[in-house]
Amino acid sequence: MPPCRRRRPPAAQGAKPDGKAAKDVKAAPKAPKAKREAKKRDGLSGLDAAAKVLVLAGRPMNTKEMVEKMLADGLWKTGGKTPAATIYAAILREVRAKGKDARFRKTDRGQFEATPAARQ
């Protein structure tokens, strides 16, 4: 036989699960959050730096090579553990979103080259 369900006494129906009675007074509205200042970048964005590296190289490169060149030339700074994966994902997003107007073209598995849009 299943256990019986107890009904709450009428006084406890407005109570919260932690046992405290519910307040009838509404909480004061919160003050609006202050807008944050936009961070100023010291260099290029990761995608801008990747496009610049590909234009200067003039050949298809994988993202690991691009990131090594970007960091060596001081075009991009990162503290991430997998910057090549970050750039790879960002390039794929741009290619998918912009199509033929993208700055990158996938030439082979893991290889990208600059398009004429990147050279402008």
Secondary structure as UniProt FT lines:
FT   HELIX           10..12
FT   TURN            13..14
FT   TURN            17..18
FT   HELIX           46..57
FT   HELIX           63..73
FT   HELIX           83..98
FT   HELIX           99..101
FT   STRAND          104..108
FT   TURN            109..110
FT   STRAND          111..114
FT   TURN            116..119
//
